[in-house]
């Protein structure tokens, strides 16, 4: 029996079973087909390996999907051999053939539609479609040079050509090359995007809920602002005299003592730095906002509190 009886894919699968690793996971990350030059680029991921960052990634290319997988599996086996996990003498692989497109085949030819290939790659891997933006157009009318940018997620490429069409094609061609090299990292970035959006969503909900607390009863009119505090005091069974002493001493401590029995709160924070402004928002049914300026935040905050106490002292004496 020929000692080279197994393909790299078979040997890698057997090794993973023997060592208790996860089964090899193959992904096609790029392909060029439909022309006289076909190319299929694969990456294989083997997880559960101690001492190697928990996983290894093998990559390979071939003129067919089968040979692309074999090349990726062979690359993974070589990495496992370097780690002392795979011994070729115990489980050799059979030689396999398949010439890859030469480096010269990567040069742009007008007959190839790199944009379509790039869009197909994005569709297959569930990535955003590429965006093309004209960066510049320089030179006389008979000898223009166009620069175009191609962007997918955070990856960008640029290319120049004597026509807009060729500049876009060249930018797409460069993007295809970069995507092949960076696709695993790009997948991680795209996987993180939903988490980032979820965080933004949670932040927006939190801000909305905070606004709802500021205006619990949205049916009131702005013109009712002068009576809002007095109404709140009436509902709580409180009188102006209950707060008169604290109203004489404007401070955050006194403000909290006043608002606690009313079961409401406030926001006091820096609004902007130049010029320095502090903003005070009282969480009542009608909008109650004060802006105060100062040489620094402490001075602006003190002025905002002083103005707030002056208004509260007046509004809390209204008859309803």
C-alpha positions in Angstrom: 0.0 0.0 0.0 1.3 3.5 -0.9 2.4 5.3 2.2 1.1 8.5 0.8 -2.5 7.5 0.8 -4.1 10.4 2.6 -4.8 14.0 1.6 -4.0 16.9 3.9 -7.7 17.4 4.6 -8.0 13.7 5.8 -4.8 13.8 7.9 -5.8 17.1 9.6 -9.3 15.7 10.4 -7.8 12.5 11.8 -5.3 14.5 13.9 -8.0 16.6 15.4 -10.1 13.6 16.3 -7.0 11.9 17.9 -6.0 15.0 19.9 -9.6 15.9 20.9 -9.5 19.2 19.0 -12.6 20.8 17.4 -13.2 19.7 13.8 -11.4 21.8 11.2 -13.6 24.7 10.0 -13.0 25.7 6.4 -14.0 29.1 5.0 -13.6 30.3 1.4 -12.5 33.9 1.7 -12.0 34.9 -1.9 -12.6 33.4 -5.4 -12.0 34.4 -9.0 -13.8 32.3 -11.4 -15.5 32.5 -14.8 -12.3 33.3 -16.6 -9.4 31.2 -17.9 -7.7 31.8 -14.5 -9.6 30.4 -11.5 -8.4 30.9 -7.9 -10.0 29.9 -4.6 -8.6 31.1 -1.4 -9.4 29.2 1.8 -8.7 29.5 5.5 -9.1 26.6 8.0 -9.4 27.2 11.7 -8.5 24.5 14.3 -9.7 25.4 17.8 -8.9 23.9 21.3 -5.1 23.7 21.0 -3.3 24.4 24.2 -0.2 26.5 24.0 -1.0 28.2 20.7 -3.5 30.8 21.6 -6.3 28.2 21.6 -6.5 28.0 17.8 -4.4 28.0 14.6 -5.3 29.3 11.2 -4.1 27.7 8.0 -4.5 29.4 4.6 -4.2 28.2 1.1 -5.1 28.8 -2.5 -5.7 26.7 -5.5 -7.3 26.6 -9.0 -10.2 24.6 -7.5 -12.0 24.5 -4.2 -10.7 21.1 -3.5 -7.1 22.1 -3.9 -7.7 25.3 -2.0 -8.9 23.3 1.0 -5.9 20.9 0.7 -3.4 23.8 0.6 -5.1 25.4 3.7 -5.0 22.0 5.5 -1.4 21.5 4.6 -0.5 25.0 6.0 -2.3 24.1 9.2 -0.4 20.8 9.4 2.9 22.6 9.0 2.0 24.9 11.9 1.1 21.9 14.0 4.4 20.3 13.1 6.3 23.3 14.3 4.4 23.0 17.6 5.4 19.4 17.9 1.8 18.2 17.6 1.9 16.6 14.1 4.6 14.1 13.0 4.7 13.6 9.2 6.4 10.2 9.7 3.4 8.8 11.5 0.7 10.0 9.2 2.2 11.3 5.9 0.1 13.1 3.2 0.0 12.3 -0.4 1.5 14.9 -2.9 -1.1 17.0 -4.6 -0.9 19.1 -7.7 -2.4 22.3 -8.8 -0.6 25.4 -10.0 -1.9 28.7 -8.7 -2.2 31.8 -10.8 1.1 33.6 -11.1 1.7 36.9 -9.5 1.5 38.6 -12.9 -2.1 37.4 -13.2 -2.9 39.9 -10.3 -2.2 42.8 -12.6 -5.3 44.6 -13.8 -6.6 43.8 -17.2 -9.6 45.7 -18.5 -11.4 42.5 -19.4 -11.7 41.5 -15.7 -14.5 43.0 -13.6 -12.9 43.4 -10.2 -15.8 45.4 -8.9 -18.2 42.5 -9.6 -15.8 40.0 -8.1 -15.5 42.2 -5.0 -19.3 42.5 -4.7 -19.6 38.8 -5.0 -17.1 38.2 -2.3 -19.0 40.6 0.0 -22.3 38.9 -0.7 -20.8 35.4 -0.1 -19.3 36.5 3.2 -22.2 38.7 4.4 -20.1 41.9 4.4 -21.2 45.4 3.5 -21.0 46.2 -0.2 -17.9 48.3 -1.2 -18.3 52.1 -1.4 -16.5 54.0 -4.1 -15.7 57.7 -3.7 -13.9 60.0 -6.2 -11.0 61.6 -4.3 -9.5 63.8 -7.0 -9.5 64.6 -10.7 -6.4 66.4 -11.9 -4.8 67.3 -15.2 -5.9 68.9 -18.5 -9.0 67.5 -20.2 -7.0 65.4 -22.7 -4.9 63.8 -20.0 -6.9 63.5 -16.8 -5.9 61.4 -13.8 -8.6 60.1 -11.5 -8.2 58.9 -7.9 -10.8 56.7 -6.4 -11.2 55.2 -2.9 -12.8 51.9 -2.2 -14.0 51.3 1.4 -15.4 48.2 3.2 -15.9 48.7 7.0 -12.6 50.3 8.2 -10.5 49.0 5.2 -9.8 51.5 2.4 -7.8 51.3 -0.8 -7.0 54.0 -3.4 -6.1 53.8 -7.1 -5.3 56.2 -9.9 -6.1 55.8 -13.6 -6.7 57.8 -16.8 -10.5 57.0 -16.5 -13.0 56.8 -13.7 -13.9 53.3 -14.6 -10.4 52.0 -14.5 -9.6 53.8 -11.3 -12.6 52.2 -9.6 -11.6 48.8 -11.0 -8.0 49.2 -9.8 -9.2 50.2 -6.3 -11.5 47.2 -6.3 -8.6 45.0 -7.3 -6.5 46.3 -4.4 -9.4 45.7 -2.1 -9.7 42.1 -3.2 -6.0 41.6 -2.4 -6.3 43.2 1.0 -9.5 41.4 1.9 -7.8 38.1 1.3 -5.1 39.1 3.8 -7.4 40.7 6.3 -10.7 38.9 6.1 -10.4 37.0 9.4 -9.8 40.4 11.2 -12.6 42.0 9.3 -15.0 39.3 10.4 -14.1 40.0 14.0 -14.7 43.7 13.4 -18.1 43.1 11.8 -19.0 40.7 14.7 -18.3 43.5 17.1 -20.5 46.0 15.2 -23.9 44.6 16.6 -22.4 44.9 20.1 -21.4 48.5 19.5 -24.9 49.3 18.1 -26.5 47.6 21.1 -24.4 49.8 23.4 -25.5 52.9 21.5 -29.1 51.7 21.6 -28.9 51.2 25.4 -27.4 54.7 25.8 -30.2 56.2 23.7 -32.8 54.4 25.8 -31.2 55.6 29.0 -31.2 59.2 27.8 -34.8 58.9 26.7 -35.8 57.5 30.1 -34.0 60.4 31.7 -35.9 62.8 29.6 -39.1 61.1 30.6 -38.3 61.6 34.2 -37.7 65.3 33.5 -41.2 65.7 32.0 -43.5 63.0 33.6 -46.7 64.7 32.5 -46.3 65.8 28.9 -49.8 67.2 28.7 -48.9 70.4 30.7 -48.2 73.7 28.9 -45.0 75.7 29.2 -47.1 78.6 30.5 -47.9 76.6 33.6 -44.3 76.7 34.8 -45.0 79.3 37.4 -47.6 77.1 39.1 -45.9 73.7 38.7 -44.0 73.7 42.0 -47.0 75.0 43.9 -49.2 72.3 42.5 -46.6 69.7 43.4 -46.5 71.0 47.0 -50.3 70.9 47.2 -50.3 67.2 46.1 -47.7 66.4 48.7 -49.6 68.3 51.4 -46.7 70.7 51.9 -46.6 74.6 52.4 -44.1 77.3 51.5 -43.2 77.6 55.2 -41.8 74.0 55.1 -39.1 75.2 52.8 -38.7 78.9 53.7 -35.5 78.4 55.8 -33.7 76.2 53.3 -34.6 78.7 50.5 -32.6 81.4 52.3 -29.3 79.4 51.9 -28.7 78.4 48.3 -26.6 75.3 48.0 -26.7 71.8 46.6 -27.3 70.4 50.1 -30.2 72.7 50.7 -31.6 71.9 47.2 -31.6 68.2 48.0 -33.4 68.9 51.3 -36.1 70.8 49.4 -36.6 68.3 46.6 -36.6 65.1 48.7 -40.1 65.6 50.2 -41.3 66.7 46.7 -39.9 63.3 45.4 -38.2 64.9 42.4 -34.6 65.5 41.3 -32.4 67.6 39.2 -29.4 67.6 36.8 -26.5 70.0 37.3 -23.5 69.7 35.0 -21.0 71.5 32.8 -22.7 72.5 29.5 -19.6 73.8 27.7 -16.1 74.8 28.5 -15.5 78.0 26.4 -17.2 80.1 27.6 -17.7 78.1 30.8 -21.4 77.4 31.2 -23.2 75.3 33.8 -26.7 73.9 33.2 -29.4 73.2 35.8 -32.5 71.2 34.9 -35.2 70.6 37.5 -37.2 67.4 36.9 -40.8 68.7 37.0 -43.7 68.6 34.5 -42.8 71.8 32.8 -39.3 72.5 31.3 -37.2 74.3 33.9 -33.7 75.0 32.8 -31.1 77.5 33.9 -27.8 78.3 32.2 -25.1 80.3 34.1 -21.6 81.4 33.1 -18.5 81.8 35.2 -14.7 81.9 35.1 -14.7 78.2 36.0 -17.2 75.5 36.6 -17.5 76.0 40.3 -18.5 79.7 39.8 -20.9 78.8 37.0 -22.5 76.1 39.1 -22.9 78.5 42.1 -24.6 81.1 39.9 -26.9 78.4 38.4 -27.9 77.3 42.0 -28.5 81.0 43.1 -30.7 81.7 40.1 -32.6 78.4 40.7 -33.3 79.3 44.3 -34.5 82.8 43.3 -37.1 81.3 40.9 -38.1 78.5 43.3 -38.7 81.0 46.1 -41.1 82.9 43.8 -42.9 80.0 42.2 -43.4 78.1 45.5 -45.5 81.0 46.9 -48.0 81.0 44.0 -51.6 80.2 44.9 -53.3 77.4 42.9 
